[in-house]
Amino acid sequence: MHYGIKGMPALQCIGSINYACGVPWDFMHLLLENVVKNLVNLWMGKFKGLDTGTEDYLIPDHIWKEIGLEMVAMIKDIPLAFVRSLGNIAKDQSNYTAEGWAFLFMHIAPTLLQNQFHHIKYYKHFCNLVNIMKTCTQFTITHIEIDHLEKRIIQWVEEFEL
């Protein structure tokens, strides 16, 4: 109750419904408000006090300031039916919802982050995640696409951990 959860959903009372199988993972929280948000903070050098170690994936603050300004300029011309105002990512992310992170990552960031990393491998890795996300949010998906998607996700995680 402290976190706003008041109990199991009413559908849990129906014996024929397996709630755990019906909602195995929460795309919104697991990916959009966790992985995506943490990646951006990692690229900003603001993730749990971690430094880059032996890698060079940080995008400098002055570039983030430009990205933030460009985002605000881009989004102001996009109808609200597609996305709410996100604000400057370099200054404040507190008003970013899962919807905002999804729109940013899948539609705006590929353009704004192009040529911003010191090494192209980080941009390619980011683009692979964008393609995975777009596949996951298709209206329909075949069993063959699901099998291929599983392999792509595993590969993405393994490349991230390298």
N, C-alpha and C positions, 0 to 999 in steps of 0.2 A: 504494500500500500504506500510505502514511503516513495516509491518511484512511479506511482500512478497506476499500478497493476492492482486491480481489485479482486481478482480471482480468475479462474478458468473461464473461457468463453462459454456461452450458453450451449453452443453446438457440441461441446464436450460431453454433455449429458446424453446425447443420442448414441446408443451403443454401436450403431453400424458405421459411425464416422470415426476414423482414426485421425485425430487432429495432427499428430506428429507427421504422418505421411502426407496429409493434405497441405501442410505448410512446412516443408522440410527446411528451407532456408529463407531468410528474408533478404531479398535482393537489395531493397532500399537501405536497410541498416548495415548489412554485412559489407556490401560493395560501395555504395554511394556515400554513406556517412562514416565509413571506416577506411577502406582501402584508398579511395579517391582522395578524400580529405587528408589522410596521412601522407600520401604521395606528394601532394602539393606542399604540405608542410616540410616534408623531407627535402624537396627541391629548393625550398626557401631557407633551409638550415634551421628550422624551428620545430623539429620533431624530437621531443623528449631529450633535448640537450645533446643529441648525437652529432658528431662531426662526420665528415665524409670518409674518414679513414684513408684507404689507399685509392679511393675512387674520386671522380671529379664531376659529380652530377649537380652541384649547386648552380642555381641561376642567380647572379648577383642582384643585390637590392635595387640598384638603379634600373635594371631591366624589369624587375617586378613592378616598380613604380610605373614604367611605361606600359607594361601589360595591363595593369590596373586601370590606367587612364583610357587605354584603347578599348578595354572591355566595357567600361561605362559608356563610352561613345557608341560602341556597337549595339549594346542592349537597348539603349534609349529609342532606337528605331525599329525594334522588334515588337510586334503586337503582344499585349499581355496574355493573349490566349496561348502563346508558346512558352513564355517564361516571365516570371515577375522580375522586378528590378533586383539585381544582385549586389550592386555596390562595388567598390574598388577592392579587389581581392588582396592587394598589397597592404591595405590599411586595416580592413576589418572583414572577417568571415562569419561573424556571429549571426547574420541574417540569411546565411546560406542553408537551404533545406536540401533534402535528397533530390528534389526536383531541380533545384538550382545547380547542384553539383553535376547531375546527369546532363543537363543542357550545356553547362560550361565544358565538361569533359568531352562530350560527344560531338558538339557542334562548333564551339568557339576555340577551345584550346588547341586543336590541331593546327589552326592557322597562327594563333598567337605564340605558340611554343616552337614553331618551326625555326630552325637555325639559332635557337637560344641556348641549347646545351653545348658544352665544349666538345662532346663526342656524340656523333650521330646515333650510336647504339642506344642511348637513353631515349632519344626521340622515337626511334623505331620500336623500342620496348613499350613506350607509352602508346604508340599507334596500334600495336598489337592488342593492348588492353581495350582501346577504343573499339576496335573491330569485334572483340569478344563481347563487349557490352552491347553493341548494335545487334549482334546475332541474338543475344539473350532477350532483347526487347522487340524482336520481330513479332508480327501478328501470328505467324504460323512457323513451325519448325518441324522438320522431318526427323525420324529416328536416326538416319544417316548423319544429318547435321548435328544432332545431339552427341553422337559418338565422336565426330570430328571436333566439336566444341570441347568435349572433355579432354581430348588430347592437347588442344590449344591452350586450355587453362593450365593443365599440368606443366606444359612447356613454359608458359609465361611465369609461373611461380618458380620453377627451377632456374630460369634465367635471372629472376629477381634475386634469388638467394645466392647467386654466384658472386 
